[in-house]
Amino acid sequence: MAKKFIAGGERNINLTVGSGITSGTPIAVGQLKGTVETDADSDNKAVVNVHPTATYEHSVRNVLTYAASAEATWGAIAEGDLIYLDGSATMPSGVYLSTSPLDDAGSANKLFGKATTADSTATANTATIEVIQDAVKLT
């Protein structure tokens, strides 16, 4: 979940995000990726910032690989590392991003953005990392 907006542009659009989605959640709606700005309403709509240069502080899990549906390896997060939306069952509550390109079932995770800060922890950890979104540029 996003802790705060850091920098970059804003392109807020109203999207169907699903029930119970709250402000600060990183999300993908089709090919659009962004950070939810408002809690979902009764129609499951929320305002999402999809600007490709928006940077937010997000909680990021440092898992690199999974084996038999469990986290297997972890690594430090470096500036420029790719950050993925990860819906794996092993993710801590409220954490939706990781450094793993595959989820716990071996399916591809969607690229969300890139780390702009680092965390040197190489054991299982969830860190607060600034992430620049890799959203689709809207004209």
C-alpha positions as semicolon CSV with decimal commas, in nm:
position;residue;x (nm);y (nm);z (nm)
1;M;0,000;0,000;0,000
2;A;0,130;0,347;-0,085
3;K;0,248;0,549;0,209
4;K;0,262;0,879;0,019
5;F;0,297;1,049;-0,318
6;I;0,660;1,156;-0,373
7;A;0,687;1,320;-0,715
8;G;0,597;1,309;-1,081
9;G;0,284;1,374;-1,275
10;E;-0,078;1,314;-1,202
11;R;-0,329;1,169;-1,445
12;N;-0,627;1,073;-1,232
13;I;-0,904;0,874;-1,396
14;N;-1,210;0,699;-1,257
15;L;-1,177;0,320;-1,303
16;T;-1,360;0,008;-1,191
17;V;-1,122;-0,140;-0,935
18;G;-1,329;-0,393;-0,741
19;S;-1,489;-0,412;-0,402
20;G;-1,292;-0,311;-0,094
21;I;-1,001;-0,148;-0,278
22;T;-0,861;0,135;-0,067
23;S;-0,659;0,448;-0,130
24;G;-0,288;0,378;-0,175
25;T;-0,329;0,035;-0,335
26;P;-0,114;-0,032;-0,643
27;I;-0,338;-0,181;-0,912
28;A;-0,369;-0,291;-1,273
29;V;-0,693;-0,245;-1,465
30;G;-0,637;-0,407;-1,803
31;Q;-0,318;-0,247;-1,936
32;L;-0,349;0,057;-1,708
33;K;-0,135;0,050;-1,394
34;G;-0,140;0,304;-1,118
35;T;-0,200;0,391;-0,756
36;V;-0,553;0,423;-0,619
37;E;-0,622;0,774;-0,487
38;T;-0,969;0,717;-0,336
39;D;-1,143;0,422;-0,173
40;A;-1,371;0,227;-0,406
41;D;-1,730;0,351;-0,397
42;S;-2,048;0,141;-0,396
43;D;-2,010;0,091;-0,774
44;N;-1,650;-0,036;-0,722
45;K;-1,512;0,278;-0,889
46;A;-1,212;0,473;-0,761
47;V;-0,982;0,749;-0,881
48;V;-0,648;0,601;-0,996
49;N;-0,332;0,797;-1,080
50;V;-0,202;0,629;-1,397
51;H;0,066;0,888;-1,484
52;P;0,387;0,712;-1,600
53;T;0,615;0,936;-1,391
54;A;0,419;0,923;-1,065
55;T;0,639;0,806;-0,779
56;Y;0,495;0,674;-0,453
57;E;0,632;0,512;-0,139
58;H;0,505;0,153;-0,148
59;S;0,554;-0,154;0,067
60;V;0,759;-0,397;-0,146
61;R;0,833;-0,762;-0,064
62;N;1,190;-0,864;-0,156
63;V;1,099;-1,217;-0,271
64;L;1,282;-1,322;-0,588
65;T;1,153;-1,675;-0,649
66;Y;0,891;-1,920;-0,529
67;A;0,910;-2,301;-0,500
68;A;0,610;-2,525;-0,428
69;S;0,392;-2,217;-0,364
70;A;0,628;-2,083;-0,096
71;E;0,882;-1,801;-0,101
72;A;1,220;-1,958;-0,184
73;T;1,477;-1,679;-0,229
74;W;1,505;-1,313;-0,137
75;G;1,741;-1,033;-0,228
76;A;1,830;-0,674;-0,164
77;I;1,631;-0,417;-0,361
78;A;1,848;-0,182;-0,567
79;E;1,764;0,145;-0,738
80;G;1,629;0,061;-1,082
81;D;1,509;-0,291;-0,991
82;L;1,183;-0,397;-1,154
83;I;0,882;-0,407;-0,920
84;Y;0,585;-0,633;-0,995
85;L;0,222;-0,659;-0,887
86;D;0,221;-0,988;-0,696
87;G;-0,101;-1,155;-0,581
88;S;0,069;-1,456;-0,425
89;A;-0,092;-1,604;-0,115
90;T;0,238;-1,567;0,073
91;M;0,234;-1,187;0,048
92;P;0,179;-1,013;0,384
93;S;-0,157;-0,843;0,431
94;G;-0,172;-0,507;0,252
95;V;0,141;-0,577;0,043
96;Y;0,082;-0,604;-0,334
97;L;0,429;-0,548;-0,484
98;S;0,739;-0,766;-0,500
99;T;1,062;-0,810;-0,692
100;S;0,952;-1,148;-0,833
101;P;0,859;-1,170;-1,203
102;L;0,654;-1,487;-1,127
103;D;0,388;-1,549;-0,863
104;D;0,366;-1,849;-0,630
105;A;0,184;-2,050;-0,903
106;G;0,453;-1,978;-1,161
107;S;0,243;-1,730;-1,360
108;A;0,388;-1,400;-1,480
109;N;0,340;-1,100;-1,252
110;K;0,255;-0,767;-1,420
111;L;0,534;-0,512;-1,419
112;F;0,429;-0,217;-1,200
113;G;0,736;0,006;-1,204
114;K;1,095;0,053;-1,095
115;A;1,252;0,113;-0,754
116;T;1,398;0,460;-0,707
117;T;1,530;0,386;-0,356
118;A;1,704;0,079;-0,219
119;D;1,693;-0,163;0,073
120;S;1,993;-0,383;0,151
121;T;1,806;-0,659;0,336
122;A;1,871;-0,994;0,165
123;T;1,653;-1,209;0,393
124;A;1,270;-1,222;0,383
125;N;1,158;-0,862;0,425
126;T;0,900;-0,603;0,331
127;A;1,052;-0,258;0,285
128;T;0,920;0,089;0,215
129;I;1,052;0,168;-0,133
130;E;0,990;0,463;-0,363
131;V;0,854;0,322;-0,690
132;I;0,809;0,509;-1,017
133;Q;0,507;0,371;-1,199
134;D;0,543;0,207;-1,538
135;A;0,194;0,313;-1,637
136;V;0,065;0,346;-1,992
137;K;0,114;0,701;-2,117
138;L;-0,218;0,861;-2,201
139;T;-0,231;1,143;-2,454
